[in-house]
């Protein structure tokens, strides 16, 4: 499929060759314009950290200008990167791109209105249901993840995770059916419980405010450690008053929900 620019060039060639008249050319040319503004990237100067003002550097990268080369040396950033498609990027430029990406407002901890709009939530829930999910309004899956770290010199007890038996930091992620992370919280100390991260992240409050599709509440699915709420569902627990027949049905529901997570 050709780009808008290629389509406009083809329209110009067709008009110049008298294959189309002036009215057809104007119509085709107007139709082949992207809604996004065309930026003249080819006219921009090459990136040079030395040409950036000290104040602008701190705003854009959250580091002072003299600190960026120190950071590059500490991280072992190579002189240049070769991307999979063949693009060559200077190492300092690549580091600055990463720093700019991590600065505010590029945060995954906030509610993403585009990624988590009511329309998208319905599409996610439909995708989960097509895979055999038992909940018709489930659009994502929440869980805590443990990432091992080197042994710190102090306060090792704070980062020790008893479940994994490792020194680690923890994150809370909301995974969507399209493979993207809808919400991310962390890092926190490794000993923090998943339910505690849920409270600290404020995600449950955000779900209560925004997680609706066509006026109906949408939910996420998590481990049994999470509390049961309208917008947060978990597997059925074993209860002594549940009959064997009902217990088998509930176990089947748990299996259907878990197979999609």
PLY file of the C-alpha trace (Angstrom):
ply
format ascii 1.0
element vertex 261
property float x
property float y
property float z
element edge 260
property int vertex1
property int vertex2
end_header
0.00 0.00 0.00
1.43 3.36 -1.05
1.83 6.34 1.25
-0.10 9.60 0.99
2.95 11.29 -0.52
3.29 8.61 -3.20
-0.42 8.91 -3.98
-0.10 12.68 -4.40
2.90 12.24 -6.69
0.94 9.72 -8.75
-1.97 12.18 -9.01
0.40 14.91 -10.22
1.87 12.56 -12.82
-1.60 11.50 -13.98
-2.71 15.13 -14.33
0.50 16.08 -16.14
-0.06 13.17 -18.55
-3.70 14.29 -19.13
-5.12 11.05 -17.72
-7.33 13.05 -15.33
-8.82 16.51 -15.58
-8.32 19.40 -13.17
-11.38 18.64 -11.01
-10.34 15.01 -10.58
-6.82 16.08 -9.72
-7.97 18.51 -7.02
-10.27 15.87 -5.53
-7.58 13.18 -5.46
-4.94 15.54 -4.12
-7.16 16.67 -1.25
-8.09 13.09 -0.37
-4.45 12.03 -0.12
-3.53 14.16 2.88
-2.84 12.73 6.31
-4.52 14.22 9.37
-1.09 14.41 10.99
1.01 17.49 10.21
3.91 17.00 7.82
7.10 17.97 9.59
10.18 18.79 7.49
12.52 16.43 9.31
15.03 16.60 6.47
15.52 20.32 7.21
16.30 19.81 10.89
19.87 19.99 12.09
21.54 16.83 13.35
21.30 16.26 17.08
24.23 17.65 19.06
24.14 17.71 22.84
26.58 20.63 22.88
24.09 22.79 20.96
21.36 22.35 23.59
20.96 24.98 26.28
21.70 23.93 29.86
18.16 24.69 31.07
16.58 22.93 28.07
18.76 19.87 28.67
17.56 19.58 32.26
13.92 20.00 31.22
14.10 17.53 28.33
16.28 14.84 29.90
16.09 15.47 33.68
19.90 15.59 33.76
22.36 18.46 33.58
24.38 18.67 30.40
27.65 17.54 31.99
25.88 14.61 33.66
24.68 12.99 30.41
28.17 11.90 29.22
28.92 10.63 32.73
25.71 8.57 32.61
26.62 7.23 29.17
30.01 6.10 30.44
28.54 4.49 33.55
25.98 2.58 31.47
28.53 1.52 28.87
26.63 3.11 25.99
28.44 2.29 22.71
29.53 4.95 20.26
26.72 4.14 17.86
23.75 1.84 17.42
22.70 -0.02 14.29
18.94 -0.57 14.32
17.35 -3.72 12.83
16.19 -1.79 9.75
19.70 -0.48 9.12
19.38 2.99 10.67
22.56 4.15 12.40
22.17 6.25 15.53
24.81 7.96 17.63
25.09 6.51 21.14
24.66 9.87 22.87
21.61 10.65 20.74
20.10 7.25 21.57
20.61 7.84 25.30
18.99 11.27 25.08
16.03 9.77 23.23
15.61 7.24 26.04
15.86 9.92 28.73
13.32 12.09 26.93
10.95 9.13 26.64
11.08 8.51 30.38
10.44 12.10 31.40
6.98 13.54 32.18
4.34 13.32 30.74
5.37 10.02 29.10
4.16 7.89 32.00
2.44 4.52 32.00
1.18 5.11 35.54
-1.53 7.49 34.35
-4.84 6.49 32.82
-4.34 6.40 29.07
-7.52 7.81 27.57
-6.65 6.60 24.07
-5.50 3.11 24.99
-8.23 2.65 27.63
-11.18 4.47 26.09
-14.67 2.93 26.52
-14.56 1.74 22.91
-11.18 0.05 23.41
-12.30 -1.54 26.68
-15.22 -3.17 24.87
-12.90 -4.45 22.14
-10.52 -5.90 24.72
-13.39 -7.60 26.54
-14.67 -9.08 23.27
-11.18 -10.43 22.51
-10.97 -12.05 25.95
-14.43 -13.59 25.51
-13.46 -15.02 22.10
-10.54 -16.80 23.74
-12.89 -18.54 26.16
-12.93 -16.09 29.05
-15.85 -16.62 31.42
-16.28 -12.90 32.19
-17.94 -10.88 29.44
-16.72 -7.55 30.85
-13.06 -8.45 31.55
-10.67 -6.29 29.50
-7.29 -6.94 31.13
-5.21 -8.83 33.65
-3.36 -7.44 36.66
-0.42 -9.03 38.42
2.73 -8.21 40.31
6.07 -9.10 38.78
9.39 -9.63 40.56
12.68 -8.47 39.06
15.85 -9.69 40.74
18.56 -7.16 41.62
22.12 -7.26 42.89
22.57 -7.50 46.62
22.45 -3.99 48.14
24.90 -2.97 50.80
22.16 -1.88 53.19
18.53 -2.70 54.00
18.52 -6.07 52.28
15.43 -7.13 54.22
13.36 -4.48 52.48
14.02 -5.90 49.03
13.99 -9.61 49.91
11.07 -11.44 48.31
10.18 -14.52 50.33
8.08 -16.11 47.59
10.86 -16.04 45.00
13.61 -16.18 47.63
15.51 -13.42 45.91
16.54 -9.82 46.39
14.29 -7.96 44.01
12.13 -5.01 43.09
8.46 -5.41 42.26
6.20 -3.87 39.65
2.46 -3.98 39.12
1.34 -4.26 35.51
-2.06 -4.26 33.83
-1.73 -6.37 30.67
-4.14 -5.93 27.75
-5.17 -8.51 25.11
-3.19 -6.64 22.44
0.04 -7.27 24.34
0.47 -3.70 25.61
0.76 -2.53 29.21
-2.26 -0.43 30.09
-0.95 0.70 33.48
2.36 0.27 35.28
3.30 0.96 38.90
6.69 0.60 40.53
9.36 -0.14 41.34
8.73 -0.89 45.00
10.64 -2.97 47.52
10.57 -6.70 46.87
8.80 -7.65 50.09
5.71 -5.55 49.25
2.54 -7.62 48.81
0.52 -7.38 45.60
-2.54 -6.07 47.46
-0.41 -3.33 49.03
0.85 -2.29 45.60
-2.75 -2.13 44.41
-3.59 0.37 47.15
-0.45 2.46 46.65
-0.86 2.60 42.88
-4.36 4.08 43.00
-5.35 1.83 40.09
-8.55 0.64 41.76
-9.70 4.25 42.15
-8.89 4.91 38.48
-10.90 1.82 37.48
-13.88 3.05 39.47
-13.70 6.40 37.66
-12.94 5.34 34.09
-13.52 1.60 33.52
-16.93 1.68 31.85
-18.14 0.56 28.44
-21.60 1.63 27.27
-22.33 2.62 30.85
-21.58 -0.88 32.15
-18.68 -1.47 34.57
-15.65 -3.21 33.09
-13.22 -5.25 35.18
-9.72 -6.67 35.31
-8.81 -10.16 36.50
-6.12 -10.97 39.04
-4.77 -13.53 41.48
-6.67 -14.67 44.60
-4.55 -12.26 46.68
-6.50 -9.31 45.28
-9.77 -8.18 46.89
-13.04 -8.74 45.06
-14.53 -5.54 43.69
-16.89 -4.60 40.87
-13.93 -3.58 38.70
-11.53 -6.23 40.03
-12.33 -9.93 39.85
-10.36 -12.91 41.16
-10.73 -16.71 41.09
-13.40 -18.37 43.21
-12.04 -19.46 46.56
-12.61 -22.87 48.11
-15.48 -22.67 50.58
-16.74 -25.47 52.86
-20.39 -24.64 52.16
-20.06 -25.07 48.36
-21.45 -28.39 47.10
-19.16 -30.68 45.05
-21.24 -30.09 41.91
-21.09 -26.32 42.31
-17.43 -26.52 43.22
-16.71 -28.26 39.91
-18.55 -25.54 37.99
-16.64 -22.80 39.79
-13.37 -24.57 39.12
-14.25 -24.62 35.43
-14.91 -20.87 35.54
-11.50 -20.34 37.14
-9.83 -22.39 34.42
-11.55 -20.42 31.65
-10.45 -17.12 33.19
-6.90 -18.29 33.83
-6.39 -19.58 30.29
-6.79 -16.05 28.94
-4.49 -14.32 31.42
0 1
1 2
2 3
3 4
4 5
5 6
6 7
7 8
8 9
9 10
10 11
11 12
12 13
13 14
14 15
15 16
16 17
17 18
18 19
19 20
20 21
21 22
22 23
23 24
24 25
25 26
26 27
27 28
28 29
29 30
30 31
31 32
32 33
33 34
34 35
35 36
36 37
37 38
38 39
39 40
40 41
41 42
42 43
43 44
44 45
45 46
46 47
47 48
48 49
49 50
50 51
51 52
52 53
53 54
54 55
55 56
56 57
57 58
58 59
59 60
60 61
61 62
62 63
63 64
64 65
65 66
66 67
67 68
68 69
69 70
70 71
71 72
72 73
73 74
74 75
75 76
76 77
77 78
78 79
79 80
80 81
81 82
82 83
83 84
84 85
85 86
86 87
87 88
88 89
89 90
90 91
91 92
92 93
93 94
94 95
95 96
96 97
97 98
98 99
99 100
100 101
101 102
102 103
103 104
104 105
105 106
106 107
107 108
108 109
109 110
110 111
111 112
112 113
113 114
114 115
115 116
116 117
117 118
118 119
119 120
120 121
121 122
122 123
123 124
124 125
125 126
126 127
127 128
128 129
129 130
130 131
131 132
132 133
133 134
134 135
135 136
136 137
137 138
138 139
139 140
140 141
141 142
142 143
143 144
144 145
145 146
146 147
147 148
148 149
149 150
150 151
151 152
152 153
153 154
154 155
155 156
156 157
157 158
158 159
159 160
160 161
161 162
162 163
163 164
164 165
165 166
166 167
167 168
168 169
169 170
170 171
171 172
172 173
173 174
174 175
175 176
176 177
177 178
178 179
179 180
180 181
181 182
182 183
183 184
184 185
185 186
186 187
187 188
188 189
189 190
190 191
191 192
192 193
193 194
194 195
195 196
196 197
197 198
198 199
199 200
200 201
201 202
202 203
203 204
204 205
205 206
206 207
207 208
208 209
209 210
210 211
211 212
212 213
213 214
214 215
215 216
216 217
217 218
218 219
219 220
220 221
221 222
222 223
223 224
224 225
225 226
226 227
227 228
228 229
229 230
230 231
231 232
232 233
233 234
234 235
235 236
236 237
237 238
238 239
239 240
240 241
241 242
242 243
243 244
244 245
245 246
246 247
247 248
248 249
249 250
250 251
251 252
252 253
253 254
254 255
255 256
256 257
257 258
258 259
259 260
